[in-house]
Amino acid sequence: MTTPPDAATSANQGAAPVCNVALLGFGTVGSSVAKILCERSNTHLSLSHVLNRNVARKKVDWLPSSVQWTENIDDVLSSNADIVVEVMGGLQPAEDWIRRALQSGKSVVTANKQLIARCGPELTSLARQRKQQIEFGASVAGGVPVISGLHQGLAGDELFKICGILNGTCNYILSQIELNNVPFATALREAQKLGFAEADPTEDIEGLDARAKLAILARVGLHCNVRVEDILARSIAAIDAVDFEYANQLGCTIRQISWAELKPESKPDLLLAAVQPALVELSSPLARVEGSKNLVVATGTYGGETVFGGHGAGGHPTAVAVVSDILAIARSKQAAITDLGQPSEKTPTVTADFTTRHYLRFLVKDRPGIIASLATILSDCGINIDAVVQKPGCPKSHLPFLITLEECPAALVDQALRQINALDFLVQPCLHLPIL
Ligand SMILES: NC(=O)c1ccc[n+]([C@@H]2O[C@H](COP(=O)([O-])OP(=O)(O)OC[C@H]3O[C@@H](n4cnc5c(N)ncnc54)[C@H](OP(=O)(O)O)[C@@H]3O)[C@@H](O)[C@H]2O)c1
């Protein structure tokens, strides 16, 4: 940290030292961070470097001329920057550069969920060794201060469950299918046109983005060391407009839900964790999350439910989270690190075997005896049917209908579906969603 040149004068005695910030990446989030740092004059933060590949095309005239533009990480590492902000994304070179920044005595702020989900514990322990800090508040739910909320605001509770909507793209697509009664492919195309979905939407649609965020929340909030790959991620691509009609008849809607819950008193520790489309009651806060927003509900033994909600993405909201992390580090170089390494004393077995009610939606070529064949398989597996619902007036060659099941373990339903999906009257595999 640098003392301002005039701080020695009596009027400025006690002024906070200036904290120099270097930005790695000048894209959506990086340029918003730069804007906030330049426009907010009372932060004692000074942007010293902007690094980007092929940097000439990135230069803008609204940054002070004192900012050094560079393509070379060594310019940043050998400089007087106090905090390095990584907003490039990707695993490499982001990981190497963060390590090198910590080793050079600089603290780090990153918005990189995939990196923190995979290497968070090692990076926080490296930061601790080097007496630096690493903060990653923007890596989950963009501008929603859920990481600091779990780490600081709810530190006094013993949290056992975190669930929520962590991917705005999926929430937007599902909301559009519901509102406009359009097929999945149409809603996806529209989301891509409006910039809510990437050209390659796989990470979002298949639940991979949300499960990286869930792994981070499980570490910070539940103190569970979880490997990202151990969390089940299921696609939303099979959801159709008809599923919302059926869900509505059950008093529910469909959302991509990320869920991590410690099972009480299980030995060894057991963590139920999955990212999947699920039915949620219309009255639940999860059902009311609009468009691309995010919502996280944390449940603790003493404080009950706490809800965090807001913009889960976008340059400015995410940049607010980044700048808040920068300020937290600048305010107290001694503050405790948001810890991903040490208090994660549990290394639970991760399972997606939720015991809930279930929604099975079939698309069949109609003929007599279909319900009887399905009922036989379900009953042989020890599963009770709750209801059978069929919309009138659908074509016999593509007949959608719904079976809901009474509460039973998901593994039992998967076992029944292995037999059911081999039946020749099915036009496509059965869509199976938990009813939460
Ligand atoms: N956007 C959001 O709403 C949001 C929300 C939460 C978290 N995040 C996270 O924030 C990070 C940044 O996201 P973003 O949306 O700002 O991405 P972006 O718009 O693609 O910006 C990334 C910037 O980093 C530069 N860059 C990438 N790799 C580089 C490398 N190897 N060397 C030098 N420069 C490199 C890119 O340069 P080019 O121009 O050459 O590509 C680009 O300018 C990601 O980790 C993302 O997951 C984003």
The ligand as an ORCA input file, in Angstrom:
! r2SCAN-3c Opt
* xyz 0 1
  N     -20.038    -11.964    -17.076
  C     -20.683    -12.272    -15.969
  O     -21.864    -11.940    -15.808
  C     -19.979    -13.039    -14.875
  C     -20.674    -13.320    -13.672
  C     -20.013    -13.992    -12.635
  C     -18.707    -14.413    -12.827
  N     -18.066    -14.155    -14.014
  C     -16.706    -14.630    -14.169
  O     -15.857    -13.509    -14.418
  C     -14.760    -13.888    -15.251
  C     -14.723    -12.949    -16.464
  O     -15.955    -13.054    -17.150
  P     -16.335    -12.031    -18.330
  O     -17.774    -12.239    -18.616
  O     -15.823    -10.679    -18.039
  O     -15.471    -12.668    -19.547
  P     -15.038    -11.925    -20.901
  O     -15.997    -10.849    -21.243
  O     -14.784    -13.009    -21.897
  O     -13.648    -11.224    -20.492
  C     -12.465    -11.931    -20.293
  C     -11.320    -11.018    -20.701
  O     -10.104    -11.657    -20.348
  C      -9.276    -11.694    -21.492
  N      -8.483    -12.925    -21.451
  C      -8.960    -14.199    -21.466
  N      -7.942    -15.065    -21.402
  C      -6.810    -14.331    -21.390
  C      -5.435    -14.662    -21.336
  N      -5.018    -15.942    -21.341
  N      -4.539    -13.661    -21.324
  C      -4.946    -12.368    -21.340
  N      -6.223    -11.991    -21.386
  C      -7.153    -12.972    -21.407
  C     -10.228    -11.689    -22.687
  O      -9.577    -11.241    -23.847
  P     -10.202    -11.451    -25.314
  O     -10.961    -10.200    -25.580
  O      -9.049    -11.661    -26.183
  O     -11.090    -12.663    -25.273
  C     -11.302    -10.747    -22.199
  O     -10.989     -9.410    -22.445
  C     -15.001    -15.359    -15.590
  O     -14.284    -16.169    -14.669
  C     -16.499    -15.535    -15.382
  O     -16.875    -16.879    -15.067
  C     -18.684    -13.477    -15.037
*
